[in-house]
Amino acid sequence: MKSNLSVYLSLTLASAGLAGCGGGVIPGAPLTRLQELSQSVGCQNVANLSSDVASLIQASNAFGFQVFQNGALSEETGTNRMMSTLSLTQALQMLLVGSANATQTQLATALRLAGQTSAQVSSSVQSLLATLGCRKGYTLQVADSLWSDGNIQVLPSYRQTLTNDFAAQVDFDPSLTAAQINQWVSQNTNGMIPQLVSRLSSDDLLLVNAIYFNGLWGKPFNPAQPAAFTLTGGQVVQAPTLQDERTIQSGTWKGFSVAAIPYGFASSSSSADASLILLLPANGQSPQQALASLSAADYVSLGTEMATWPSSPVSLSFPKFSFTKAFDLVSYMKGPSSGLSFLLSPGLDLSAMTSTGGVSLGSVSQQTRIEVSETGTQAAAATEDGVASASAPTSVLTSFIVDQPFIFILRDATGMDLFIGAVNDPTSQDSQ
């Protein structure tokens, strides 16, 4: 009998209506699994992360960029695009700790975690999640889960790893339905992603990761005003645009103009719990054209560069935007450069996860939504898993005007990328 392992990712970013509400533990409110983990494990100082956690973040960001770059380059120019690096890598790391022998070696290599044991990966994930759970400058909910109708026998040791290190919910229910899973996803993305799974078979084992982010600007922007925005093909649209002067980090990097806008009441982006980083390609290039010139090592170097940038007053102008995006990782996995094509073949060794033989990976898909407005940013993502070279010195910018397609990164203070995307048309509300 063939059994399928599916991986689903659900991600949401959204904007709240009131400024000044941060994350952290709300008195009287039940703790999220992430907050419970942070209270039991403790938080690492972001200025002095352990080498294991720092390596996990760097590997995750490099892998996420590679996936995003490949997807962006394969899509039609002019399409908005987005994915959650944190959600995707979390789901695949759950798969990694359930694998063994050659399957584990190949997957660890693809995720840039070669040489690390499952125990090391799980410990690093636990420390990273606990640190993310300590955030007070924004609200972040990361929820992992394992679902089955009980036909696939999951090992107690794997269940314990997911519960202890990934703060995951494990649910075995003979009457399991897609509606139950979708309800869980909706609850963990604040209703922004109401449906992720369309149907189930009797032999499905599902790894699901859901993320919800809500970050408010310390000072709301004034109501958006229409401003010209030139699309890649030369068409000019009037996009609702946010404008103000803010003290932020900004500079130039590998042909991009870069600005980091902090969430919460931090005095600058360098001290914020999270920031929205905007990258504006030079010379009217599209995001696809600009991305094609970057390597994963180049991308990782951005964080190192920005750590040296001072904060200074910058005249900001960038468009509001909101859209929904579905992403199927299977098409990427089939490519020869992904290092993941072996996951689509029979004979996966998932013996650290299940005693049931013949389990194969059925699907890996992610759904995301983002809303950036005058008050801040909401984002959500859900992922389902079915089984640098140095650049020239930067120059500080005095103005940062986004009037053409751009790339955005939503990054935590640890350096972990929560989301990455490209906005080609800010007036396009939804693109699948």
C-alpha positions as CSV (number, residue, x, y, z in Angstrom):
1,M,0.0,0.0,0.0
2,K,1.3,3.4,-0.9
3,S,1.2,6.2,1.7
4,N,1.6,9.9,1.0
5,L,3.4,12.4,3.1
6,S,2.2,16.0,2.3
7,V,3.7,19.3,3.5
8,Y,1.5,22.3,3.7
9,L,2.6,25.9,4.6
10,S,0.2,28.7,5.5
11,L,1.6,32.2,5.9
12,T,-0.1,35.5,6.7
13,L,1.1,39.1,7.0
14,A,-1.5,41.7,7.9
15,S,-2.0,45.2,9.2
16,A,-3.9,46.0,12.4
17,G,-6.0,49.0,12.9
18,L,-4.3,50.6,16.0
19,A,-0.7,51.7,16.3
20,G,1.3,50.9,19.4
21,C,0.2,47.3,20.0
22,G,3.2,45.1,20.1
23,G,3.7,41.4,20.6
24,G,4.8,39.6,23.7
25,V,2.6,38.0,26.3
26,I,-0.7,39.7,26.8
27,P,-1.9,39.6,30.4
28,G,-4.8,37.2,30.8
29,A,-4.4,35.8,27.3
30,P,-3.5,32.1,26.8
31,L,0.1,31.6,25.8
32,T,0.9,30.5,22.2
33,R,3.0,27.4,21.8
34,L,5.9,29.7,20.8
35,Q,5.5,31.7,24.0
36,E,5.4,28.5,26.1
37,L,8.6,27.3,24.4
38,S,10.3,30.7,25.1
39,Q,9.4,30.5,28.7
40,S,10.7,27.0,29.2
41,V,13.8,27.3,27.0
42,G,14.7,31.0,27.3
43,C,15.7,33.6,24.7
44,Q,19.1,34.1,23.2
45,N,20.6,37.6,22.9
46,V,20.3,38.5,19.2
47,A,23.6,40.3,19.4
48,N,25.3,37.1,20.6
49,L,23.5,34.1,19.1
50,S,25.0,30.7,19.5
51,S,27.0,29.5,16.5
52,D,24.5,26.7,15.9
53,V,21.5,29.1,15.7
54,A,23.5,31.6,13.6
55,S,24.4,28.8,11.2
56,L,20.8,27.6,11.0
57,I,19.6,31.1,10.1
58,Q,22.2,31.6,7.5
59,A,21.5,28.2,5.9
60,S,17.7,28.8,6.0
61,N,18.0,32.3,4.4
62,A,20.4,31.0,1.7
63,F,18.1,28.1,0.9
64,G,15.0,30.3,0.9
65,F,16.6,32.8,-1.4
66,Q,17.5,30.1,-3.8
67,V,13.9,28.8,-3.9
68,F,12.5,32.3,-4.3
69,Q,14.9,33.3,-7.0
70,N,14.2,30.2,-9.0
71,G,10.4,30.7,-8.7
72,A,10.6,34.4,-9.5
73,L,12.7,33.8,-12.6
74,S,10.4,31.1,-13.9
75,E,7.3,33.3,-13.6
76,E,5.8,35.7,-16.0
77,T,7.3,39.2,-15.6
78,G,4.9,41.5,-13.8
79,T,3.5,39.0,-11.3
80,N,3.6,39.7,-7.6
81,R,5.4,36.9,-5.7
82,M,5.9,36.0,-2.1
83,M,7.0,33.1,0.1
84,S,7.9,32.5,3.8
85,T,11.4,31.4,4.3
86,L,10.8,30.5,7.9
87,S,7.7,28.4,7.2
88,L,9.2,26.5,4.3
89,T,12.5,25.7,6.0
90,Q,10.6,24.7,9.2
91,A,8.5,22.2,7.3
92,L,11.5,20.7,5.5
93,Q,13.5,20.6,8.8
94,M,10.6,18.6,10.3
95,L,11.0,16.2,7.4
96,L,14.7,16.1,7.9
97,V,14.6,15.0,11.5
98,G,12.2,12.2,10.4
99,S,14.6,10.9,7.7
100,A,17.6,8.6,8.0
101,N,20.7,7.4,6.1
102,A,21.0,8.5,2.5
103,T,17.7,10.4,2.5
104,Q,18.8,12.4,5.5
105,T,22.3,13.1,4.0
106,Q,20.8,14.4,0.7
107,L,18.2,16.5,2.4
108,A,20.6,18.0,4.9
109,T,22.9,18.9,1.9
110,A,20.1,20.6,0.0
111,L,19.1,22.6,3.1
112,R,22.7,23.6,3.6
113,L,22.9,21.7,6.9
114,A,25.4,19.0,5.8
115,G,27.3,17.4,8.7
116,Q,24.7,18.3,11.3
117,T,22.8,15.5,13.1
118,S,19.1,15.5,13.6
119,A,19.6,16.2,17.3
120,Q,21.7,19.3,16.4
121,V,19.1,20.6,13.9
122,S,16.2,20.1,16.4
123,S,18.1,21.8,19.2
124,S,18.9,24.8,16.9
125,V,15.3,25.0,15.8
126,Q,14.1,24.9,19.4
127,S,16.5,27.8,20.4
128,L,15.5,29.9,17.3
129,L,11.7,29.4,17.9
130,A,12.1,30.2,21.6
131,T,13.9,33.4,20.8
132,L,11.3,34.4,18.2
133,G,8.7,33.7,20.9
134,C,10.2,36.5,23.1
135,R,9.4,39.3,20.7
136,K,7.6,42.3,22.0
137,G,7.9,44.7,19.0
138,Y,5.6,42.6,16.9
139,T,3.2,39.7,17.1
140,L,4.4,36.4,15.7
141,Q,2.7,33.1,15.8
142,V,4.5,30.0,14.4
143,A,2.5,26.8,14.6
144,D,3.7,23.4,13.5
145,S,1.5,20.3,13.4
146,L,1.4,16.7,12.3
147,W,-1.9,15.2,11.1
148,S,-2.9,11.6,10.4
149,D,-6.0,9.4,10.5
150,G,-3.8,6.8,12.2
151,N,-3.2,4.5,9.2
152,I,0.5,5.6,9.1
153,Q,2.3,4.6,12.3
154,V,4.3,7.5,13.6
155,L,7.1,6.7,16.0
156,P,6.8,8.0,19.5
157,S,10.3,9.4,19.4
158,Y,9.4,11.5,16.3
159,R,6.2,12.8,17.9
160,Q,8.2,13.8,21.0
161,T,10.8,15.7,18.9
162,L,8.1,17.6,17.1
163,T,6.3,18.4,20.4
164,N,9.4,19.4,22.4
165,D,11.6,21.1,19.8
166,F,9.2,22.4,17.1
167,A,6.4,23.1,19.6
168,A,4.2,21.1,17.3
169,Q,0.6,19.9,17.7
170,V,0.3,16.2,16.9
171,D,-3.2,15.0,16.0
172,F,-4.2,11.4,15.2
173,D,-7.9,11.1,14.4
174,P,-9.6,8.2,12.5
175,S,-12.2,10.7,11.3
176,L,-9.8,13.4,10.3
177,T,-11.1,15.7,7.6
178,A,-9.7,18.6,5.5
179,A,-12.1,20.9,7.3
180,Q,-10.4,20.2,10.7
181,I,-7.0,21.1,9.3
182,N,-8.3,24.2,7.5
183,Q,-9.9,25.3,10.7
184,W,-6.5,25.0,12.5
185,V,-4.8,26.9,9.8
186,S,-7.4,29.7,9.9
187,Q,-7.1,30.0,13.7
188,N,-3.3,30.2,13.5
189,T,-3.3,32.8,10.7
190,N,-5.9,35.0,12.3
191,G,-8.4,34.0,9.6
192,M,-6.3,35.3,6.7
193,I,-5.9,31.9,5.2
194,P,-9.2,30.1,5.5
195,Q,-8.4,27.1,3.3
196,L,-5.1,25.3,2.6
197,V,-6.1,21.6,2.2
198,S,-8.8,20.7,-0.4
199,R,-9.1,16.9,0.2
200,L,-7.5,14.0,2.1
201,S,-7.0,10.4,1.3
202,S,-7.1,7.6,3.9
203,D,-3.3,7.2,3.9
204,D,-2.2,10.8,4.1
205,L,0.3,12.0,6.7
206,L,0.5,15.8,6.7
207,L,3.1,18.1,8.1
208,V,1.6,21.6,8.3
209,N,3.3,24.9,9.3
210,A,1.4,28.1,9.8
211,I,2.8,31.6,10.5
212,Y,1.0,34.8,11.4
213,F,2.9,38.1,11.7
214,N,1.4,41.5,12.7
215,G,3.8,44.4,13.0
216,L,2.8,48.0,13.5
217,W,4.9,51.0,12.7
218,G,5.9,53.0,15.8
219,K,4.3,56.0,14.1
220,P,1.6,55.4,11.6
221,F,2.0,56.9,8.1
222,N,-0.3,59.6,7.0
223,P,-3.2,58.4,4.7
224,A,-1.9,57.1,1.4
225,Q,-1.9,59.5,-1.5
226,P,-1.9,58.4,-5.2
227,A,1.5,58.5,-6.9
228,A,2.9,57.3,-10.2
229,F,4.3,53.8,-10.3
230,T,5.9,52.6,-13.5
231,L,5.4,48.9,-14.2
232,T,8.0,46.7,-15.9
233,G,6.4,47.1,-19.4
234,G,6.4,50.9,-19.1
235,Q,2.7,51.4,-18.1
236,V,2.2,53.9,-15.4
237,V,-0.4,53.3,-12.7
238,Q,-1.5,55.5,-9.8
239,A,-0.7,53.5,-6.6
240,P,-1.8,54.5,-3.0
241,T,1.6,55.6,-1.6
242,L,2.9,56.1,2.0
243,Q,5.1,59.1,2.5
244,D,7.0,60.4,5.5
245,E,10.5,61.2,6.9
246,R,11.8,58.4,9.1
247,T,15.2,57.7,10.9
248,I,16.2,54.3,9.3
249,Q,19.1,52.4,7.9
250,S,19.6,52.9,4.2
251,G,22.3,52.5,1.6
252,T,23.3,50.9,-1.7
253,W,24.2,47.2,-2.1
254,K,25.1,45.4,-5.3
255,G,23.2,47.7,-7.5
256,F,20.1,48.0,-5.2
257,S,19.0,51.0,-3.2
258,V,18.0,49.5,0.2
259,A,15.9,50.9,3.1
260,A,14.9,49.1,6.4
261,I,11.7,50.3,8.0
262,P,11.4,49.2,11.7
263,Y,8.3,47.9,13.4
264,G,7.4,49.0,16.9
265,F,8.9,51.8,18.9
266,A,12.6,51.1,18.3
267,S,14.6,54.3,17.7
268,S,15.9,52.9,14.4
269,S,15.8,49.7,12.3
270,S,19.1,48.6,13.8
271,S,17.5,48.2,17.2
272,A,14.1,46.9,16.1
273,D,12.7,43.4,16.7
274,A,11.8,43.2,13.0
275,S,12.1,45.4,9.9
276,L,10.6,45.6,6.4
277,I,13.6,45.8,4.1
278,L,12.9,47.3,0.6
279,L,15.3,46.7,-2.3
280,L,14.9,48.9,-5.3
281,P,16.7,47.6,-8.4
282,A,18.9,50.1,-10.3
283,N,18.4,51.4,-13.8
284,G,14.8,50.4,-14.1
285,Q,15.5,46.7,-13.9
286,S,12.7,44.3,-13.0
287,P,13.0,42.3,-9.8
288,Q,13.5,39.2,-12.0
289,Q,16.4,40.8,-13.8
290,A,18.0,42.0,-10.6
291,L,17.6,38.7,-8.9
292,A,19.3,36.9,-11.7
293,S,22.6,38.6,-10.9
294,L,22.7,37.5,-7.3
295,S,24.0,34.3,-5.7
296,A,22.9,32.9,-2.4
297,A,26.2,34.0,-0.9
298,D,25.6,37.5,-2.2
299,Y,22.2,37.5,-0.6
300,V,23.5,36.3,2.8
301,S,26.1,39.1,2.7
302,L,23.3,41.8,2.8
303,G,22.8,41.3,6.5
304,T,26.5,41.7,7.2
305,E,26.6,44.9,5.2
306,M,23.5,46.3,6.8
307,A,25.0,45.7,10.3
308,T,27.5,48.5,9.5
309,W,25.0,51.0,8.3
310,P,24.1,54.0,10.5
311,S,20.6,55.2,10.9
312,S,19.8,58.7,9.6
313,P,16.7,60.7,8.5
314,V,15.4,59.5,5.1
315,S,12.5,60.9,3.1
316,L,10.4,57.8,2.4
317,S,7.9,57.1,-0.3
318,F,6.6,53.5,-1.1
319,P,3.3,52.0,-2.1
320,K,0.7,50.2,0.0
321,F,0.2,46.7,-1.3
322,S,-1.7,43.5,-0.5
323,F,-2.0,40.2,-2.3
324,T,-2.4,36.4,-1.9
325,K,0.0,34.0,-3.4
326,A,0.0,30.2,-3.8
327,F,3.3,28.4,-4.3
328,D,3.9,24.7,-5.2
329,L,7.4,23.7,-4.4
330,V,7.2,20.4,-6.4
331,S,7.9,22.2,-9.7
332,Y,11.1,23.7,-8.1
333,M,12.1,20.3,-6.7
334,K,12.0,18.7,-10.1
335,G,14.8,21.1,-11.3
336,P,18.3,19.7,-11.5
337,S,19.8,22.5,-9.4
338,S,17.4,22.1,-6.4
339,G,19.1,19.1,-4.9
340,L,15.6,17.9,-3.8
341,S,14.4,15.9,-6.8
342,F,15.2,12.7,-4.9
343,L,12.3,13.5,-2.5
344,L,9.9,12.8,-5.4
345,S,11.2,9.3,-6.0
346,P,10.0,6.1,-4.3
347,G,12.3,4.6,-1.6
348,L,12.5,7.6,0.8
349,D,14.0,6.5,4.1
350,L,11.7,8.1,6.7
351,S,12.5,5.4,9.3
352,A,13.1,8.0,12.0
353,M,9.5,9.2,11.5
354,T,7.4,6.1,10.8
355,S,7.5,2.3,10.9
356,T,5.1,2.3,7.9
357,G,7.0,1.4,4.7
358,G,6.5,2.8,1.3
359,V,5.8,6.4,2.4
360,S,6.4,8.9,-0.4
361,L,6.3,12.7,-0.6
362,G,3.0,13.6,-2.2
363,S,3.1,17.4,-2.2
364,V,4.8,20.5,-0.8
365,S,2.7,23.7,-1.1
366,Q,2.6,27.1,0.5
367,Q,-0.1,29.8,0.6
368,T,0.7,33.3,1.7
369,R,-1.0,36.7,2.2
370,I,0.4,40.1,3.0
371,E,-1.1,43.5,3.7
372,V,1.1,46.6,4.1
373,S,-0.7,49.8,5.0
374,E,-0.5,53.1,6.9
375,T,-0.5,51.3,10.3
376,G,1.9,48.4,9.7
377,T,2.1,44.9,8.1
378,Q,0.1,41.7,8.5
379,A,1.3,38.6,6.9
380,A,0.5,34.9,7.0
381,A,1.8,31.8,5.5
382,A,0.9,28.1,5.6
383,T,3.1,25.3,4.3
384,E,2.0,21.8,3.7
385,D,4.6,19.1,3.3
386,G,3.1,15.8,2.0
387,V,5.5,13.2,2.9
388,A,29.7,36.3,-0.9
389,S,31.8,38.6,-2.2
390,A,32.4,42.0,-0.5
391,S,30.7,45.0,-2.1
392,A,31.8,48.6,-2.3
393,P,31.3,50.9,0.6
394,T,27.7,52.0,0.9
395,S,26.5,55.5,0.7
396,V,23.8,56.8,3.1
397,L,20.6,57.8,1.3
398,T,18.6,61.0,2.0
399,S,15.6,59.9,0.1
400,F,14.1,56.6,-0.9
401,I,11.4,56.7,-3.5
402,V,9.8,53.4,-4.6
403,D,8.1,54.1,-7.9
404,Q,9.0,50.9,-9.8
405,P,8.8,47.2,-9.1
406,F,10.8,46.2,-6.0
407,I,11.7,43.3,-3.7
408,F,10.8,43.2,0.0
409,I,12.1,41.1,3.0
410,L,10.4,40.9,6.3
411,R,13.3,40.0,8.7
412,D,13.5,39.4,12.4
413,A,16.3,40.9,14.5
414,T,18.0,37.5,14.7
415,G,18.6,37.9,10.9
416,M,16.0,35.2,10.2
417,D,13.9,35.9,7.1
418,L,10.2,35.5,7.9
419,F,9.0,36.5,4.4
420,I,10.5,37.5,1.0
421,G,8.6,38.8,-2.0
422,A,8.5,40.9,-5.1
423,V,5.9,43.6,-5.9
424,N,5.6,44.2,-9.6
425,D,2.2,45.9,-9.4
426,P,1.0,47.3,-6.1
427,T,-2.4,47.9,-7.5
428,S,-3.0,44.2,-8.1
429,Q,-4.9,43.0,-5.0
430,D,-4.7,39.3,-5.5
431,S,-2.4,37.1,-7.7
432,Q,-2.2,33.4,-7.5
